[in-house]
Amino acid sequence: MAFAYYARLSRAQQAIYRKSDGLTEIRLPRPADLHPRVAALEAALAAEDRAATQRASAALIGGLCAAMGLPPVRVEVLAARPSARWGELHGLYTNERGTPIKIQLWMRTAKQKRVVAFRTYLRTLLHEVGHHVDYTGLRLADSFHTEGFYKRESSLFYQLVPERRAAMPAIEERMKRPVAEHLERMGRTADELAAALEGRSDAALARRPDPRNWSATEIVCHLRDTEEYFGLRIWLARTLDAPPLPPAEQDRWAEDRQYARQDARAALAAFRRRREETLALYRSLGPADLARTGISRALGRLTIGEHAGIMAWHDDNHLDQLRRALEGRA
């Protein structure tokens, strides 16, 4: 199904759009050959080293271009993302006559200057490589954000990090990790959601992969409302002695609040505000506060510190679900 802007294109542009939309996969001849370059990129980001990130990004893009028979690209990695009312710029591809082809990437968020999560950064890198594929590999006169374009991006991603699809830890394992690790993960979620939604039409965000599974819009609404629910549970555990923690009523929320009719970006903005409040609260808590407990029907006695692990696991789970929904997979 074409995105809404298709109707505004000329006939020539619509022909390009349809060709792009019909191509859904790029198969690399030996993707494992690039895995060491992917690992080097992840290490460079973890070290927060811009120069090393630029070298690793250039090496990976160079390897991708060689594998696909594409011309070389100049790569530039900059610090904090540019931002405006429309949001943050994650990456930029330029291919203008008379100048070298260039990909620019930004490794820190605009507002808080945090290093972008590895998966988000790699997705952005592959997104810009996707434009290079369109112009120099597929020889398209324009590079549109079609469903086929996003599926090609995903096909490259899962060849470069195939093991990551099953890497999410179980909730009990996540709860055992340090609270600081949970908060670090929780601090990245809003930016990762924004990156996943970037460039998608309202129709694409509202489309369910099948009748039973949520769309991207519904998932973001769920995260927004669950953040409020988690806040209530934390308040109860801080205020009362081992109170029963109310269960989530996510299906009723989705129906009563009509998630399917809501705006995904407005829901994300509300989630971001609530998450910043949650993080500020956790950073204000001392050891005695983190040790206070509530009683969950499903998991038994939980400390407020362990509750942060549940929230981090919940983020991982629904980010994965959202990406699959955008790819049309349940």
N, C-alpha and C positions, 0 to 999 in steps of 0.2 A: 504494500500500500504506500502511495506517495505521501510525503509530508505536505502540509498545507501550502507552503510557498511554491510548490510545483505549478499551481494554477497561474501564478504571476510570471512565470518564465515564458520566454519566446518559444516558438516551435523548435528552433534549432537547439535551444538550451534544454528543452524537454527531452529531445532525443539523446542528448548527452546524459541527462539525469537517468533516463531509463537504462542506458547502457551501464552506467555506474551501479545502479540498483540491482541489476541482474548478475553482477559478479560478487559473490559472497565469500570467497576464500582465496588465500594466497598460500601455497605450499612451498616451504623452503626445502631445498634438496637435502641438506644435512643440518637441521636446527641445533643438534647437540654441539656442533662445532662452535656455536655462538654462546653457549651456556657459560664458559669462563668469562666472557666479556660482560654478560649480565651480572654475574657474581661480583666482578670488579666494580661495576656501576653501583650495585647495592652497598658495597663496602665504602665507596667514596661518599655516598650520601650519608651513611651512618656516621662517618667521620666528620661530616659537615665541612668538607674540603671542596671549595668551589673549583680550584684548578684541577684537582683529581677527578671531580665530577665531569668537568669539560672534556678531559682526556678520555675518560671511560665512555662518555656519551658519543664522542667522535669515533672511538674505536668500534662501538656497537653499530652505529649508523653506517660506518664504512663497511663493516662486515655484512650488514643487511643489503647495502647497495651492490656489493660484489656478488652476493648470493643470488640477487634478482636481476643482475645485469644492468643496473642503473648507473647513470653518471654520478661522480662524487658530489658531495655536498659540504659546504663550509658549515661548521657547527660552532655556536657561541652559547655559553651558559652564563647567565647573569644572576644577580642576587635576588632581591625582593621583586615580586610580580608588580607590574603596573596595574592600577585599579582606577575605576570611575563608577558612575552610577550603575552602569550595566554589569559590573562585577569585576573579576580579576582576569588578566590575560595570562594563560598558562604556557602557551607556546605560539610561535609564529613561523610560517614558511613563506619565503619570498623567492620568486622566480621571474625576474624582470630582465628584459633584453639589455645586453651590454654590461650586466653585473653578475658576479658569481651567485649561483644558487645557494641559499642560506637557510638554516634552521636555527631559530633562537629558542632557548628554553630558560625558564626561571625556576630556581631551586628553593626559594623561600616564599612563604605566604605574604600577602601585602600587609595585612593588619598586624599580625603578631610576629612576623619575621621568622616563623618556625620553618625548619627544613621540611620540604614536601615529602610525604610518605613514598617509599620506594615504588609500590604498585601504581600509585597515582602518577608519579613522575614517569615511569616506564610507559604507562598508557598515553601520556601526553607526547612522549618521544615518538611512539608508534603512530599516533594520530598525525603528527607532522610528516613522518615518513610516508604515511598514506597519501598525503597530498603530492609528495614527490613521485610516488607510484602512479598516481592518476595522470600527471603531466608528462612524465618521461618514460614510464613503462607502458601504460595503457594508451598513451597519446591522446588523452581527452583534451578538448579545448578549454574545459573548465573543471574544477574539482568541487563537486557539491557534497554536502553532508546528507547522504542517502542512507537508507537502512543497509544497503550493500556495503557502503563505505565503512560503517561501524562494524559490520560483521567481518570485513577483511582485517580491520584493526584487531578485533578479538582473535581471529585465527592466528595472527602473528604472535599475539600475547601468549596464547596457550601452547604454542610451540616453544617459546622461549622460557616459560616457567610452568611446565606441565604439572609438576608435583604440587604446585601451590593450590590447586583446586581442592585437594583433600587435606590441606595443612591446618585447618582450623581446629584448635584444641577443644576437648569436651568442656562443658561448663564447670564440672568439678575440678578439672585440672586448672582452668583459668582462675578460679577462686583462690587457689593456693599461692598464686604469684604475688609479688610485692604490690602494695597499693600504688606506689609511684609508677609502676609499669602500667597498671590499669588506667591511671590518670593520663599518662602519656598517650595511650591508645585513644582514650575518650577525647583528648584534645585535637586529634587529627580527623575525627569523623565528619564534622561539618564541611571541611575542605574537600574530603574525598567524595562526599555526596555532591558538592558543587561541581567537581570535576566530572563526575559521571553524568550529571544533568546538562553540562555545557553543550550548547549547540543543538540540543534535542527539541523537536517541536512538541507542542502541547499534546498533539494526537499520539505521538510516539510514547510520551510519558504516561498517557492514560490507557495505553493498550495492554491488556492482560495477555500473558503467554498462553493461557488456557482458561476455561471458565472458572476453575477453582482457585487459581493462584493470583495474587495481587499484582497490580501494575506498579510501575515506579512511583507514580503519584500517591497511590494508596500506601506504599511502604514508607514514604517520607512522612505522610500524615500519621502513620502508626508510630514512627520514631518520635515525632513531636509530642504526641499525646502520652506515650509511654514515659517520656522524660518527666512530665508532670506527675505521673503515677509513681515513678521511682522516688521523686522528691517527697511525696506523701509517706512512703514507706520509711524513708530515712528520718523524716520528722517524727513519726510514731516511735521509732526505735530510740531516738534521742530523748523523747519526752516521757515515755512510759517504760515500765520494767517488763522486758520481754513480751511485748504485745503481739497478738496475732497480726500477721501482715496480710492485707486483703489481696485476693488473686486478681490478676489482670482480666479484663472483659473485652479483649481486643475485637472480637467479632461484633459485639454489640456497639462498640465505639465506631467501628467502620460503617455500620448501617445507620446508626442514629446521627452521626455527624457527616454522613454522605461524602466519604472520602473520594469516591470516584468523580465527584463534581468539583473538587477543590483544586486550587492552583498549587502545583508542586513547589514552585520557587517561593511563594509566600509561606508555605508550610516549612520549607527549609530555613527561611529567615527566622521564623518563630522557634524552630528547633535550636538554631544557633544561639539565640538569646537565652533560652532555657539551659542549654548545655554550659554556657559561660557562667551562669548562676550556680549550676551544680558543681563545676570545677572550683569556683571561688569558695563555695561552702566546704568542700573536701579539704582544700588547702588551709582552711581555718581550724580544722579539727585536730585535737591532740590525741595521743594514744588512748586515753581513757574514753574519749568520744568514739573512736574507731572500734573499740572493743564492745560497745553497747550492742545489744542483740534484739532481734525480733524473731517470730516463729513463722516460717513459711510452710504451707501445706505440703508443697512438693519437696523442699530441700531441708526442712527441719530448722534448727536454730541457726541463725545467720548473724554475723557481726556486720556493722556498718562498713568495715573495711572489706569484708567478703562481698558485700553488696556492690562495691565498685567493680569487682571481678565479674559479677553477673552483667553489669552494664557494659563492660568492655566486650564480653562474649556476645551480648545482644547486638552490639554495633557490628561486630564481625559477621554475625549470622545474616543480618539484614542488608549489609552492604553487598554481600555475596548474592543474596536473593535479588537485590535491585539490579545488579549487573546482568544476572541471568534473565531477568524480565526484559531488560532493554535489548537483549540478544534474541528474544523470543523463545527462551528455554524456561521450563518450569523448575 
